[in-house]
Amino acid sequence: MQLVPGISSAQTMPGAPADRAASESETAIRLAQKSAQAHCGFGVLMEKHGEPEEAIAKDLQTLQLDPAYVDAHIDLGTLLLGRAELTEDREYVERAFALNPKLP
């Protein structure tokens, strides 16, 4: 997976060091500041490394850049569900399904 063309994503490599993955994600964001995909990818990385608040912040930034970014709605809904914020969680999940009715 590439967050930005020409930049590999260490976050998808099994056993990749977290600092390397974070560094590559930060580079992707620096090179493509308006890339919703780069911000969302960094949010996924933060979630995988036990930083849910940072992941939520990245998902919110993703949605500011692209309100129709389905994966960010799903990720944000899942993260909020983990915090037991069910009303807000449901809103993001419903938006994701409205944007992509083919979701399972």
Secondary structure, DSSP 8 states (H G I E B T S, - for coil): -EEETTEE-GGGSTT--HHHHHHHHHHHHHH-TT-HHHHHHHHHHHHHTT-HHHHHHHHHHHHHH-TT-HHHHHHHHHHHHHTT-HHHHHHHHHHHHHH-TT--
